Amino acid sequence: MAPPSREYIYGINPIFEVVRAGRRTLYQAFLNSATAKQPRLSKLADYLQRNDISIEWVDKQRLFDLSRSKEHQGAVLKTSVYPYVPFDGMLEEPRLLMLDNVEDPSNVGGIIRSAEIFGFHRILLPTKGTPDIYPSVVKVSAGASEHLRMCKAHTANQYVKAAMQAGYTVVALDGKGSTLLTDLDKQAIPKLLLVIGGEDKSVGQFILNEAHYVARIPMQGRVNSLNASVAAGIAMFTLGPTPGV
């Protein structure tokens, strides 16, 4: 069976960002007729019209049927699927992020949102162990996914090998790491690949063995672990590019 060529983005902010980014083909918007005068929905409708996107005013059930979610906020946009980029060119960026065994779409979306904020604008997604950038991921990311360049072309191990050959310092985040994340903040790492693992399955053993640093976040509480997206946000804030550079 051929993969789908269309999908339905839902949520007001995600739709704004999909249109702003201009990276997808946009077909048609569906908005809730019962809340047409709601300020945010009205603002979205005006924005869609200014961008020559046709609007069909429908009921709530139709929006659910299209999005398969109750989180549509009265807005659904029919688009082409997420535009992944080739691996070529990804290794020209000083900061790369890779997700390894991050299987929960909510965590993926949360990590993407932090990546956009903290300057990790190129993300490597392995062909196994991570979900595609589904509309649910776009929704959790608040549309940040549309402003990043993401590749899904190789396995996690293949990405790491290629990055190391290109001169990247590989830092894998792990709760049992021998290096404190805060100690790496003191180092000027010109080319960094940060690897984030999942909550059920952490970073793979090959990468833990090959990484230049296996770093842990210092913690003082009684709960001995962090949500994957929270941990990723802390790591990206700590190791991201200097603001304004």
C-alpha positions in Angstrom: 0.0 0.0 0.0 1.4 3.4 -1.0 1.9 5.9 1.9 -0.7 8.7 2.1 0.0 11.9 0.2 -2.4 14.1 2.2 -3.1 14.6 5.9 -5.2 16.9 8.1 -3.4 19.3 10.4 -5.5 20.4 13.4 -5.3 23.1 16.0 -5.2 26.9 15.5 -1.5 27.5 16.2 -0.3 24.5 14.1 -2.3 25.7 11.2 -0.9 29.3 11.5 2.6 27.9 11.5 2.0 25.5 8.6 0.8 28.4 6.4 3.6 30.7 7.6 6.3 28.2 6.9 5.2 27.7 3.3 6.7 24.3 3.0 3.6 22.2 2.3 1.0 22.2 -0.4 -2.2 23.6 1.1 -5.6 22.3 -0.2 -8.5 23.4 2.0 -9.4 24.6 5.5 -12.3 23.4 7.5 -13.5 25.7 10.3 -16.2 25.3 13.0 -19.3 27.3 11.9 -20.6 27.3 15.5 -17.6 29.3 16.8 -17.0 31.5 13.7 -17.0 34.7 15.8 -14.5 33.4 18.4 -11.5 35.8 18.2 -8.7 33.3 17.5 -10.7 31.4 14.9 -11.8 34.6 13.2 -8.2 35.7 13.1 -7.2 32.4 11.5 -10.0 32.6 9.0 -8.8 36.1 7.9 -5.3 34.8 7.6 -6.3 31.9 5.5 -8.3 34.1 3.2 -5.4 36.5 2.8 -3.3 33.5 1.7 -5.9 32.3 -0.8 -6.8 29.1 1.1 -10.4 28.1 0.6 -12.5 27.6 3.7 -15.5 25.3 4.3 -17.5 26.1 7.4 -18.6 22.8 9.0 -19.9 21.3 12.2 -17.9 19.9 15.1 -18.5 16.3 14.0 -17.1 16.9 10.6 -13.9 18.3 12.2 -13.6 15.3 14.4 -14.1 13.0 11.4 -11.3 14.7 9.5 -8.8 15.0 12.4 -9.7 12.0 14.5 -9.1 14.2 17.5 -11.1 16.2 20.0 -8.2 18.7 20.1 -8.9 20.3 16.8 -9.9 23.7 18.4 -12.4 24.2 15.6 -9.8 24.2 12.8 -8.5 21.5 10.4 -6.3 22.1 7.3 -5.8 19.6 4.5 -2.2 19.5 3.4 0.5 17.4 1.9 2.5 15.2 4.3 5.4 16.5 6.3 8.4 17.5 4.1 11.4 15.6 5.3 14.7 16.8 3.9 17.6 14.7 2.6 20.5 13.8 4.9 22.9 15.7 2.6 23.5 19.1 4.1 22.4 18.2 7.6 26.1 17.9 8.6 26.8 21.6 7.9 25.0 22.7 11.1 26.9 23.3 14.4 24.1 21.8 16.4 22.2 18.6 15.6 19.7 16.7 17.6 18.9 13.0 17.2 16.0 11.1 18.8 16.8 7.4 19.6 14.0 5.2 20.8 11.7 8.1 21.5 8.4 6.3 20.6 5.8 8.5 22.3 4.4 11.1 19.8 3.7 13.5 22.6 7.4 13.4 23.7 8.5 13.9 20.1 6.3 16.9 19.7 7.5 18.4 23.0 11.1 17.9 22.1 10.6 19.5 18.7 9.0 22.6 20.3 12.0 23.0 22.6 14.4 22.4 19.7 13.0 25.3 17.8 13.3 27.6 20.8 16.9 26.5 21.8 18.5 26.5 18.4 18.6 22.9 17.4 17.0 23.4 14.0 18.2 20.2 12.4 16.8 16.9 13.7 17.7 13.4 12.8 14.9 10.8 13.1 16.0 7.2 12.8 14.0 5.0 10.4 13.2 2.7 13.3 12.1 3.6 16.8 10.6 7.0 16.3 7.1 8.0 14.9 6.7 10.0 11.7 5.8 13.7 12.0 2.1 13.0 12.2 -0.5 15.7 12.8 -0.6 14.8 16.4 3.1 15.5 16.7 2.6 18.8 14.9 -0.1 19.7 17.3 2.0 19.0 20.4 4.9 21.0 18.9 2.5 24.0 18.5 3.6 24.0 14.8 7.3 24.3 15.6 7.9 21.2 13.4 7.2 23.4 10.3 10.2 25.6 10.9 12.7 22.8 11.4 14.5 20.6 9.0 14.1 17.0 9.8 15.6 13.9 8.1 14.3 10.4 8.4 16.7 8.4 6.2 19.0 6.2 8.2 19.3 4.2 11.4 20.5 5.8 14.6 23.8 4.1 14.4 24.4 5.2 10.8 23.6 8.8 11.7 26.2 8.7 14.6 28.9 7.1 12.4 28.4 9.8 9.7 28.4 12.6 12.3 31.6 11.4 13.9 33.3 11.1 10.6 32.3 14.7 10.0 33.9 15.9 13.2 30.9 16.1 15.5 31.3 15.6 19.2 28.5 13.1 20.2 26.8 13.7 23.6 24.3 11.0 24.6 21.9 11.9 27.4 21.5 9.1 30.0 20.5 9.0 33.6 23.5 6.8 34.4 26.0 9.0 32.5 29.5 9.5 33.9 29.6 13.2 32.9 27.5 15.9 34.4 25.7 17.9 31.8 26.6 21.1 33.6 30.3 20.3 33.1 29.9 20.2 29.4 28.4 23.7 29.5 31.9 25.0 30.3 33.3 23.5 27.1 33.2 25.2 23.7 32.0 22.4 21.4 32.0 23.7 17.9 30.0 20.8 16.3 27.7 18.9 18.6 25.3 16.0 18.0 23.0 15.6 21.0 21.3 12.2 21.3 18.1 11.9 23.4 16.6 8.5 24.3 13.1 7.4 25.2 11.6 6.7 28.5 11.0 3.0 27.9 14.1 2.4 25.9 17.0 4.7 26.3 19.8 5.5 23.9 21.1 2.4 22.2 24.1 0.6 23.6 26.3 1.1 20.4 25.8 4.9 20.7 26.5 4.9 24.5 29.7 3.0 23.7 30.8 5.3 20.9 29.7 8.7 22.3 32.4 11.1 23.4 30.3 11.9 26.5 27.4 10.1 28.2 25.9 12.9 30.2 23.4 13.0 33.0 21.4 15.9 34.4 22.2 16.5 38.1 19.0 15.9 40.2 18.3 16.5 43.9 14.7 15.2 44.2 13.4 11.8 45.2 12.0 11.0 41.8 15.0 9.6 39.9 13.9 10.4 36.3 12.6 13.1 34.1 10.1 13.0 31.2 12.1 12.7 28.0 10.9 16.0 26.5 11.7 17.8 29.8 15.2 16.3 29.9 15.8 17.1 26.2 14.8 20.8 26.9 17.2 21.1 29.7 20.0 19.5 27.6 19.3 21.8 24.6 19.2 24.9 26.8 22.5 23.9 28.4 24.4 22.9 25.2 22.7 25.1 22.6 24.3 27.9 20.6 25.1 31.2 22.3 22.1 33.5 22.0 22.6 35.9 19.1 25.4 33.9 17.5 
